[in-house]
Amino acid sequence: MTSDSEAGFPVLLTTVYDPVEAEIIVAKLRSAGIEAMVRHDALSVVYGLTVDGCGQQDILVRPGDLEEARAALEPSEDASTSEEEET
């Protein structure tokens, strides 16, 4: 039997509980050339429920893109340097 990652099914990159944050992450990944999608429960969209995991937003990527996706979400050194200069 093969695992999901060996079969090419999307794998979990991260989980957030804010749909806006999920879309920002997906947009950032796509701008880096990485296919990504959000999986969520319909209850969180229809009823706005965010308790007991109902608001869970799973960010999924292809298994071959997992390491690159993790790197794309890491804060860059340029960003942290500019933040330090502002303070």
Summary of the structure (lengths in Angstrom):
residues: 87
radius of gyration: 15.4
end to end distance: 54.0
largest distance: 54.0
contacts: 214
relative contact order: 0.22
helix: 49%
strand: 18%
